[in-house]
Amino acid sequence: MDTDSDIESETYNLRILSERLIKLRKENKLSQNTVSYITNFPRSTIAAWERGERVPNVDEIKNIALFYDVSVGYLLGFKDKKM
Protein backbone atom coordinates (compact mmCIF):
# COMPACT_ATOMS: atom_id res chain seq x y z
CA MET A 1 0.00 0.00 0.00
CA ASP A 2 1.34 3.43 -0.98
CA THR A 3 1.69 5.94 1.79
CA ASP A 4 1.10 9.64 1.26
CA SER A 5 4.86 10.24 1.28
CA ASP A 6 5.37 7.56 -1.43
CA ILE A 7 2.77 9.21 -3.63
CA GLU A 8 4.24 12.68 -3.01
CA SER A 9 7.71 11.37 -3.86
CA GLU A 10 6.50 9.77 -7.10
CA THR A 11 4.69 12.98 -8.06
CA TYR A 12 7.80 15.03 -7.28
CA ASN A 13 10.05 12.76 -9.36
CA LEU A 14 7.59 12.80 -12.27
CA ARG A 15 7.49 16.60 -12.12
CA ILE A 16 11.30 16.76 -12.16
CA LEU A 17 11.46 14.37 -15.12
CA SER A 18 8.88 16.41 -17.03
CA GLU A 19 10.63 19.70 -16.29
CA ARG A 20 14.02 18.32 -17.29
CA LEU A 21 12.72 16.87 -20.55
CA ILE A 22 11.31 20.26 -21.49
CA LYS A 23 14.47 22.08 -20.38
CA LEU A 24 16.77 19.76 -22.34
CA ARG A 25 14.66 19.99 -25.47
CA LYS A 26 14.54 23.78 -25.32
CA GLU A 27 18.26 24.11 -24.49
CA ASN A 28 18.97 22.14 -27.64
CA LYS A 29 16.48 24.32 -29.60
CA LEU A 30 14.45 21.30 -30.65
CA SER A 31 10.74 20.94 -31.25
CA GLN A 32 8.81 17.91 -30.09
CA ASN A 33 8.46 16.97 -33.74
CA THR A 34 12.23 17.05 -34.25
CA VAL A 35 12.87 14.97 -31.14
CA SER A 36 10.24 12.53 -32.34
CA TYR A 37 11.84 12.26 -35.78
CA ILE A 38 15.35 11.71 -34.39
CA THR A 39 14.43 9.32 -31.57
CA ASN A 40 11.53 7.49 -33.22
CA PHE A 41 9.32 8.16 -30.20
CA PRO A 42 5.86 9.37 -31.22
CA ARG A 43 5.42 13.12 -30.73
CA SER A 44 2.31 12.44 -28.66
CA THR A 45 4.40 10.30 -26.31
CA ILE A 46 7.03 13.01 -25.92
CA ALA A 47 4.29 15.54 -25.20
CA ALA A 48 2.72 13.22 -22.60
CA TRP A 49 6.10 12.77 -20.88
CA GLU A 50 6.60 16.52 -20.80
CA ARG A 51 3.12 17.06 -19.34
CA GLY A 52 3.72 14.36 -16.73
CA GLU A 53 0.87 12.25 -18.05
CA ARG A 54 3.04 9.25 -18.91
CA VAL A 55 6.24 7.84 -17.53
CA PRO A 56 8.90 6.50 -19.88
CA ASN A 57 9.93 2.90 -19.27
CA VAL A 58 13.50 1.97 -18.37
CA ASP A 59 14.66 1.52 -21.97
CA GLU A 60 13.04 4.80 -23.01
CA ILE A 61 14.70 6.67 -20.14
CA LYS A 62 18.07 5.18 -21.12
CA ASN A 63 17.58 6.24 -24.74
CA ILE A 64 16.47 9.75 -23.74
CA ALA A 65 19.57 10.11 -21.55
CA LEU A 66 21.81 8.98 -24.43
CA PHE A 67 20.07 11.34 -26.85
CA TYR A 68 20.54 14.39 -24.60
CA ASP A 69 23.95 13.19 -23.30
CA VAL A 70 22.88 13.30 -19.65
CA SER A 71 22.77 10.69 -16.91
CA VAL A 72 19.66 8.73 -16.05
CA GLY A 73 20.10 10.03 -12.51
CA TYR A 74 19.85 13.60 -13.78
CA LEU A 75 16.67 12.87 -15.73
CA LEU A 76 15.05 11.25 -12.73
CA GLY A 77 16.07 13.98 -10.30
CA PHE A 78 18.61 11.98 -8.30
CA LYS A 79 21.48 14.22 -9.46
CA ASP A 80 21.64 17.91 -10.23
CA LYS A 81 24.62 17.60 -12.59
CA LYS A 82 23.84 16.42 -16.10
CA MET A 83 26.65 13.86 -16.11
CORMO-V373836 format. One record per residue. N is the residue number from 1. RES is the residue in one small letter. PSI is psi in whole degrees, -180 to 180 (* if undefined). Layout:
BEGIN
N	RES	PSI
N	RES	PSI
END
This chain:
BEGIN
1	m	131
2	d	137
3	t	168
4	d	-38
5	s	-33
6	d	-44
7	i	-43
8	e	-40
9	s	-44
10	e	-41
11	t	-43
12	y	-48
13	n	-38
14	l	-39
15	r	-43
16	i	-47
17	l	-48
18	s	-47
19	e	-40
20	r	-35
21	l	-44
22	i	-47
23	k	-47
24	l	-42
25	r	-45
26	k	-38
27	e	-33
28	n	6
29	k	48
30	l	146
31	s	165
32	q	-37
33	n	-42
34	t	-44
35	v	-41
36	s	-46
37	y	-44
38	i	-40
39	t	-14
40	n	17
41	f	137
42	p	143
43	r	-37
44	s	-33
45	t	-45
46	i	-44
47	a	-42
48	a	-38
49	w	-44
50	e	-29
51	r	-8
52	g	20
53	e	-21
54	r	154
55	v	128
56	p	148
57	n	178
58	v	-46
59	d	-39
60	e	-43
61	i	-42
62	k	-45
63	n	-37
64	i	-46
65	a	-43
66	l	-42
67	f	-46
68	y	-1
69	d	50
70	v	167
71	s	156
72	v	-39
73	g	-38
74	y	-48
75	l	-39
76	l	-2
77	g	11
78	f	-21
79	k	148
80	d	-21
81	k	142
82	k	-32
83	m	*
END
